[in-house]
C-alpha cells in the first residue's frame, strides 16, 4: 500500500505561479519562492487598483465637466445642483462625453440647469 501525496497538485500550483511571474525582473521570475511572493503581491495590487480605477475615472469626468461648465460661466457645484433641481438624471461620464462630443447639446443641458436654479 502506497501513501498518497499532493505532488501533482503542488507541481501544478508552482508551475502556474512561475508562469504568472514571467516578465518579472531578476529572481522574481526565476526563483520559485521569491516568484510566488511576487505573484501574490502583484495580484493584491491588481485587485486594489481595479477598485481604484473607478474613482480615478470619476475624478477625470468631474475635472472635464468643471472645465466645460466654467467655459459657460457657471461653477461645477452650481451645475450639479441645477441638474438635481431640474431632475436631469445624467451621470458624470455621460455629461463628460456630451461636453466633448456634442458641445451644443451640453450647452442646452447647462441652460436647463441654470434655469432650474433661478426658478
N, C-alpha and C positions, 0 to 999 in steps of 0.2 A: 504494500500500500504506500503510495507516494503522497507527500503533502502538497496542498495546492498553494500557489503563491500569486502575487499580483504582478508578476514580471511583465506580462504583455501589456496590461493597463498602464503600468508605470512607464514602460518604454514609450508607449503611445503619447502619454502626457508630456514627457520630456521632449519628445520629438516635435510635438505641437508648439511647445514653448520656444524651442530653438528656431522653428520656422517663423514664429511671430517676431523673434529678435533679429531676423535677417535685416541687414541695413543699419543696425545699431553700431556704434563705434567701439573698436577695441574688444576687450574681454566681454563686453556686454553682448556681443554677437557670437563669441567663440566658447566661453566658459559657461557650462551648464548652470551652476548655482548662481552666478552673477547675472546671467541672461534671464533666469526665471524671476529674479527680483526686479530686474529692469522692466520685464514684460508686465508684471503686476502693477508697478508704479505707472507705467505708460497707460494701462487700462484704467487706472484710477483717474489720471489726468483727462483721458478721453471722455469718461463719464461726466466728470466735473465740468469740462469745457463745453460739452453738448448742452448742458443746462445753461451755462454762462452765455452761450451764443445768442440765446433768446433775448436776454437783457441787452446785449450789445446791439442787436438789430433794432430793438425798441428805442435805444438812445440815438441811433443813427436817424430813424424816422422822425423823432422829435426834433433833432437838430435841423433836419431838412425842412420840416414844417415851420419851425420858428423862423428860419431864413425867408421862406416863401411868404409867410404872413407878414413879416416885418416889411417886405417889399411893397405890401399892400397897406402899410401904415396901421398895423394892429399888432398887439403882443400875442404871444402863443397862449398864455393863460386866459386872456380875454376871449381868444378864438375858441378854445376848448369849452369855456363856459357858455359861449354863444351857441355852440353846437348842441350842448346838453339842453339848453333852453329852447332851441329850435327843434328839438327831438330828431336830430340828424344822427343816425347810428352808423357812422362810418369809422372803421378802426384807423389807427395811425399809419399802418402800412398802406392801406388803400388811399388815404389822403395824400401821403407822400408820393405815391405813384402818380396820382392825379396832378399834383403840383408840378411834377417833372414832365409828364407826357401830354397833359391837356390843361395848360395854364388858364385858358378861358373858362373851362368848367370849374376849375379850382377857385377862380375869382368869384364866380356865382355862388359857390358854397360859402366863401368868406363874407359876401354881401348878405346872404341869408343869416349867417351867424351874427353879423353886425346889427341887422335889423331886429333880431330876437333880443339882443341886449338892450336896445332902445325901447322897444315896445313891449 
